[in-house]
């Protein structure tokens, strides 16, 4: 007997796996927090729109995070 029409329709369930640890630079130490706060204030002042001024702040915040990113050590 085939599984056609059975529960689940015979489809395989795909579970996405998370990216490797450290693949996205997070600001754990809060070194870039002041830039993040400035960006969020700008978004509030411009009523939720991503104005040019806000984009500049967003770019500065992401640049700060990238500059402070330390890739995880590789173990062999």
Backbone as JSON, one array per atom type, in Angstrom:
{
  "sequence": "XXXXXXXXXXXXXXXXXXXXXXXXXXXXXXXXXXXXXXXXXXXXXXXXXXXXXXXXXXXXXXXXXXXXXXXXXXXX",
  "N": [[0.85, -1.17, 0.0], [0.51, 2.25, -0.74], [1.79, 5.42, 0.48], [0.4, 7.53, -0.34], [-1.96, 10.02, 0.18], [-2.03, 9.49, 2.83], [-1.41, 10.35, 6.32], [0.27, 13.42, 6.52], [0.91, 13.4, 3.87], [3.06, 12.1, 2.75], [5.24, 13.73, 2.6], [8.51, 14.94, 3.2], [9.77, 16.24, 6.22], [11.39, 19.24, 6.64], [13.96, 20.47, 8.58], [15.41, 23.43, 9.31], [18.83, 24.24, 9.89], [20.65, 26.09, 12.34], [22.92, 28.88, 11.74], [26.52, 28.59, 11.88], [28.1, 29.03, 15.03], [28.96, 32.31, 15.86], [28.85, 33.34, 13.32], [27.53, 35.65, 12.79], [28.24, 38.82, 13.75], [27.76, 39.7, 16.99], [27.04, 42.2, 19.45], [28.14, 41.67, 22.18], [29.5, 42.84, 24.34], [28.55, 45.4, 24.41], [29.82, 47.5, 23.13], [29.06, 49.0, 20.95], [26.68, 50.08, 21.59], [25.79, 52.74, 22.01], [25.62, 53.77, 19.42], [23.58, 52.17, 18.42], [21.42, 52.99, 20.01], [21.2, 55.64, 19.17], [20.44, 55.22, 16.51], [17.93, 53.93, 16.86], [16.52, 56.02, 18.1], [16.51, 57.86, 16.02], [14.91, 56.5, 14.15], [12.49, 56.54, 15.55], [12.02, 59.32, 15.62], [11.59, 59.84, 12.95], [9.22, 58.66, 12.49], [9.19, 55.84, 12.11], [10.19, 55.44, 9.57], [12.88, 54.67, 7.37], [14.91, 56.9, 7.11], [17.42, 58.89, 5.33], [19.3, 59.91, 7.16], [18.97, 58.11, 9.24], [19.75, 55.75, 8.01], [22.45, 56.2, 7.7], [23.28, 56.14, 10.37], [22.63, 53.5, 10.95], [24.4, 52.15, 9.28], [26.8, 52.95, 10.44], [26.57, 51.71, 12.93], [26.52, 48.96, 12.25], [29.03, 48.79, 11.04], [30.65, 49.29, 13.23], [30.17, 46.98, 14.73], [31.23, 45.06, 13.0], [33.92, 45.79, 12.94], [34.73, 45.15, 15.48], [34.48, 42.47, 15.59], [35.52, 39.24, 16.41], [36.62, 36.41, 15.04], [35.61, 33.03, 15.82], [37.85, 30.73, 17.43], [39.55, 28.25, 15.61], [39.51, 24.81, 15.91], [41.51, 22.05, 15.53]],
  "CA": [[0.0, 0.0, 0.0], [1.32, 3.46, -0.83], [1.53, 6.43, 1.51], [-0.35, 8.64, -0.95], [-3.21, 10.3, 0.87], [-1.89, 9.21, 4.25], [-1.05, 11.51, 7.14], [1.48, 14.14, 6.1], [1.02, 13.39, 2.43], [4.31, 11.5, 2.31], [6.25, 14.77, 2.45], [9.56, 14.95, 4.21], [9.81, 17.47, 7.02], [12.71, 19.87, 6.59], [14.29, 21.3, 9.74], [16.6, 24.24, 9.02], [19.83, 24.27, 10.95], [21.13, 27.45, 12.58], [24.27, 29.11, 11.24], [27.58, 28.27, 12.82], [28.25, 30.02, 16.09], [29.89, 33.38, 15.53], [28.79, 33.74, 11.92], [26.99, 37.0, 12.75], [28.88, 39.51, 14.88], [26.89, 40.31, 17.99], [27.69, 43.18, 20.31], [27.95, 41.15, 23.53], [30.07, 43.74, 25.35], [27.88, 46.69, 24.35], [30.72, 48.55, 22.65], [28.41, 49.79, 19.9], [25.32, 50.34, 22.07], [25.42, 54.14, 21.83], [25.2, 53.92, 18.02], [22.28, 51.5, 18.29], [20.42, 53.86, 20.64], [21.03, 56.78, 18.26], [19.68, 54.74, 15.36], [16.54, 53.72, 17.26], [15.92, 57.34, 18.32], [16.29, 58.44, 14.69], [13.75, 55.82, 13.58], [11.3, 57.07, 16.24], [11.82, 60.71, 15.2], [11.11, 59.85, 11.56], [7.97, 57.89, 12.51], [9.35, 54.47, 11.63], [10.75, 55.35, 8.21], [14.34, 54.57, 7.34], [15.39, 58.13, 6.47], [18.85, 58.88, 5.01], [20.06, 60.09, 8.4], [18.89, 56.86, 9.99], [20.57, 54.76, 7.3], [23.85, 56.51, 8.03], [23.5, 55.63, 11.72], [22.59, 52.04, 10.87], [25.67, 51.73, 8.68], [27.84, 53.15, 11.46], [26.4, 50.68, 13.96], [26.97, 47.68, 11.7], [30.48, 48.88, 10.85], [31.24, 49.15, 14.56], [30.1, 45.56, 15.08], [32.16, 44.31, 12.15], [35.29, 46.13, 13.34], [35.04, 44.51, 16.76], [34.22, 41.04, 15.46], [36.66, 38.34, 16.52], [36.12, 35.09, 14.64], [35.89, 31.97, 16.8], [39.08, 29.96, 17.18], [39.36, 26.98, 14.93], [40.16, 23.7, 16.58], [41.8, 20.95, 14.61]],
  "C": [[0.89, 1.24, 0.0], [0.94, 4.45, 0.26], [0.76, 7.62, 0.95], [-1.68, 8.81, -0.23], [-3.17, 10.02, 2.36], [-1.54, 10.48, 5.01], [0.27, 12.14, 6.67], [1.69, 14.14, 4.61], [2.31, 12.81, 1.92], [5.43, 12.51, 2.12], [7.28, 14.67, 3.56], [9.54, 16.29, 4.93], [11.24, 17.98, 7.03], [12.9, 20.73, 7.83], [15.53, 22.11, 9.41], [17.56, 24.22, 10.19], [20.33, 25.7, 11.12], [22.53, 27.63, 12.01], [25.3, 28.76, 12.31], [27.71, 29.4, 13.84], [29.3, 31.05, 15.68], [29.82, 33.84, 14.09], [28.19, 35.13, 11.76], [27.51, 37.74, 13.96], [27.89, 40.21, 15.8], [27.7, 41.22, 18.89], [27.5, 42.77, 21.77], [28.44, 42.11, 24.61], [29.46, 45.13, 25.33], [28.76, 47.83, 23.87], [30.07, 49.48, 21.63], [27.0, 50.21, 20.31], [24.89, 51.79, 21.85], [24.96, 54.41, 20.4], [23.83, 53.3, 17.79], [21.18, 52.39, 18.86], [20.15, 55.07, 19.75], [20.19, 56.4, 17.06], [18.21, 54.56, 15.72], [15.82, 55.04, 17.53], [15.61, 58.01, 16.98], [15.06, 57.82, 14.04], [12.46, 56.35, 14.23], [10.99, 58.49, 15.79], [11.25, 60.8, 13.78], [9.9, 58.93, 11.39], [8.09, 56.53, 11.82], [9.91, 54.33, 10.23], [12.27, 55.34, 8.29], [14.9, 55.73, 6.51], [16.9, 58.03, 6.18], [19.72, 59.04, 6.25], [20.1, 58.79, 9.21], [19.74, 55.78, 9.32], [22.04, 54.97, 7.6], [24.19, 55.96, 9.42], [23.51, 54.1, 11.74], [23.9, 51.5, 10.31], [26.82, 51.87, 9.68], [27.79, 52.07, 12.53], [26.91, 49.33, 13.46], [28.47, 47.66, 11.46], [31.2, 48.7, 12.18], [31.26, 47.68, 14.96], [31.1, 44.74, 14.26], [33.61, 44.56, 12.56], [35.69, 45.41, 14.62], [34.83, 43.0, 16.75], [35.51, 40.24, 15.55], [36.15, 36.96, 16.16], [36.47, 34.03, 15.69], [37.14, 31.21, 16.42], [38.73, 28.64, 16.52], [40.14, 25.9, 15.65], [40.35, 22.57, 15.58], [42.05, 19.68, 15.37]]
}
